[in-house]
Amino acid sequence: MITKALLEDIPALTTLINSAYRGETSKKGWTTEAHLLEGKRTNEQEITEIFLDPKNTILKFTENDKIIGSVLLVEKGPQLYLGMLTVSPELQNSGIGKKLLAEAENHAKTLGLSSIIMTVISVREELIAWYKRHGYADTGGREAFPESEIHVTVSDEPLEFRYMEKLL
């Protein structure tokens, strides 16, 4: 079931997002960034700040009262920004990500927005191909990947964000 996440979900969301993107647990799924980045993907403070901005919505996918998927949606003018699409590593390739994408599109349409945009790390070819299969196109836009205490690069390749968009 997909519903809007609540403040009380912050600990579970933080754990889920970190488990899917970084560290050993993430290597069970195909969307890991552990070979590119180390450290945590997010923390409870960042998720709390996301919740405090009324332009942000986090959707959660729950099964048996456990959050097994989530996605961040941000209203940015006429577009909806989609970020941190997450599915528990053990459950990837089961259609949960596709369902979260569809619900993100419904959310955008409800808000009267014209498209969904996102950034994907440039070297994540398999992930970029997955988004393309779901109607997203590379806009040609690029942005330097941010270095911070959270985002510590371990890749030899230079990283940048590629902008992708789906018109609704």
KEDREN-956468 format. One record per atom (N, C-alpha, C): x, y, z; residue in one letter. Coordinates in steps of 0.2 Angstrom, whole numbers, plus 5000, padded with zeros to 4 digits. Layout:
N
XYZA...
//
This chain:
168
500449945000M500050005000M500550065000M500350114996I500750174995I500350234999I500650265004T500350325007T500850375009T500650435011K501050485013K501450465019K502050475019A502450465025A502350515031A502450495037L502250545043L502950555046L502950605051L503550615055L503750555059L503250515061E503450455065E503850405061E503850415054D504150365050D504850375049D505150435051I505850455050I506350405051I506350375057P506850325059P506850265054P506250245052A506250185047A506450205040A506250265038L506450295032L507150305031L507450325036T508150335036T508550275036T508350225039T508650155039T508550125032T507950125030L507850105023L508250135018L508250195017I508650235012I509350215013I509650225019N510350205019N510550135017N510050085019S510150015017S510150005010S509850045006A509750034999A510250064995A510550114997Y511050154994Y511850144995Y511950135002R512650125004R512750065008R513350045009G513549995014G513449925011G513649875015E513549805013E512849785011E512349805015T511649785014T511449805007T511649865005S511449884998S511649844992S512249804993K512449764988K512049704986K511549694990K511049644989K510549664983K510549724982G510049754977G510549784971G510149794965W510549824960W510649894959W510349934964T510350004964T510850034969T511349994971T511850014976T512250064973T512550114978E513050164976E513650144980E513650094983A514250074988A514950074984A514950064978H515550054974H515750134972H515350174973L515450244971L515550294977L515150284982L515150324988L515150284994L515450314999E515450285006E515050335011E514950305017G514650345022G513850335021G513450375024K512750365024K512450405018K511850385016R511550425010R511150485013R510850475019T510550525023T510550515030T510250565034N510150555041N509550575043N509350565050E508650585052E508550665052E509150705053Q509050775053Q508850795046Q509150765040E508950785034E508250765032E508050705034I507350685033I506850735036I507050755043T506650795046T506550865043T507150885040E507050955037E506650945030E506650885027I506250875021I505550885023I505350845029F504650855031F504450925033F504850965035L504651035037L504551075032L504751065025D504551105020D503951085016D503451125016P502751105013P502751085006P503251105002K503351084995K503551014994K503750985000N504050915000N503450865002N503450804999T503050745001T503550685000T503450645005I503850575005I503250525005I503250485000L502750424999L503150365002L502750325005K503050265008K502650205005K502950145004F502650085002F502750035008F502150015010T502149975016T501849905015T502149855018E501849795017E501949765024E501349735027N501349705034N501649755039N501449815038D501649875043D502349885043D502749865038K503449885037K503549925031K503949975031I504050025025I504649985021I504449965015I504949935011I505149975004I504850035004G504950074998G504750145000G505050194996S504950264997S505150304992S504950364991V505150414986V505050484989V505450534987L505450604989L505150634983L504650684984L504350724979L504350794981L504650834977V504750904978V504350954973V503950994975E503651044970E504151094968E504351094962K504851154959K504551184953K504151234955G503751274949G503351224946G503351224939P502851184935P503051104935P503651094939Q503851024938Q503850994945Q503850924945L503950884952L504650854951L505050874956Y505750834957Y505650774961Y505850714958L505850654961L506550634963L506650614970G507250594972G507250534977G507750514979M507850454984M507350404983M507250384976L506750324975L507150264978L506750234983T507150174987T506650114987T506950054986V506649994988V507149954992V506849914997S507249875001S507649834996S508349824997P508749784993P508549714991P508249684996E508049614995E507449604991E507049664990L506449664986L506449704979L507049724978Q507149754971Q506949704965Q506749734960N506549694954N505849654955N505449684960S504849654962S504249704960S504349754956G503849804954G503649854959G504049864965I503849914969I504049984967I504649984964G504950044961G504450074956G504250034951K503750054946K503150074949K502850044954K502250074958K502350144961K502950154964L503150214967L503150264961L503450254956L503550294950L502850314948L502350264947A501650284945A501350324950A501450314956E501050354961E501350424961E502050434960A502350504959A502050534953A501850504948E501550534942E500850554944E500450514947N499850534950N499850594954N500350604958H500450654963H500550724959H500950714954A501150774950A500550794946A500150754943K499550764939K499050804944K498950774950T498550804955T498650874956T499350894956L499550964958L499551004951L499350974946G499351014939G500051024937G500550984938L501250994936L501350964929L501750984925S501850964918S502350914917S502850904922S503350854921S503650834927S504050774927I504450754933I505150754931I505550784935I506250794934I506650754939I507250734938M507650704943M508350704941M508850694945T509550684944T509750614945T510150584941V510450524942V511250524941V511650494945I512350494945I512550464938I512950504934S513050494927S513350424926S513750394930V513950324929V513550264930V512950284932R512450234934R512050214928R512350184923E512050174917E511450124917E511450074921E510950024922E510350064925E510450104930L509850144933L509550194928L510050224924I509750274919I509350234914I509550174912A509250134907A508550114910A508450104916W507850084919W507350144919W507650204921Y507150264920Y506950274913Y507450264908K507250274901K506650224899K506650164901R506150114900R505450144903R505550184908H504950204911H504750284909H504950294903G504750364900G505150424901G505750414905Y506150474906Y506650484901Y506850544899A507350564894A507850604897A508450594895D509050634897D508950704894D508950754898T508850824896T509450854893T510050824894G510750854892G510950894898G510550914903G510850954909G511250914913G511850944916R512350914920R512450954926R512650924931E512850964937E513350924941E513850964944A514350934947A514050894953A514350834955F514150794961F514450834967F514050844972P514250874978P514650834983P515250864985E515650824990E515450854997E515350815001S515150835008S515350775013S515150785019E515250735024E514850675023E514250685020I513850625018I514050595012I514250635007H514350605000H515150604999H515450545001V516150535001V516250494995V516550524989T516750484983T517250434984T517150374982V517650324982V517850294975V517450324970S517550304963S518150344960S518450304955D519050334951D518750384946D518150364944E517850404939E517550474942E517550524938P517250584940P516450574940P516150604945L515450594946L515050664944L514550654941E514150714940E513350694940E512950734940F512250724940F512050734933F511650684930R511250694924R510550704925R510250764922Y509550774923Y509150734918Y508650704921M508150664917M507450694918M506950694913E506350714913E505850674910E505250674913K504650644910K504050694909K503850704903L503250744902L502650704904L502150744907L501550714909L500950734904L
//
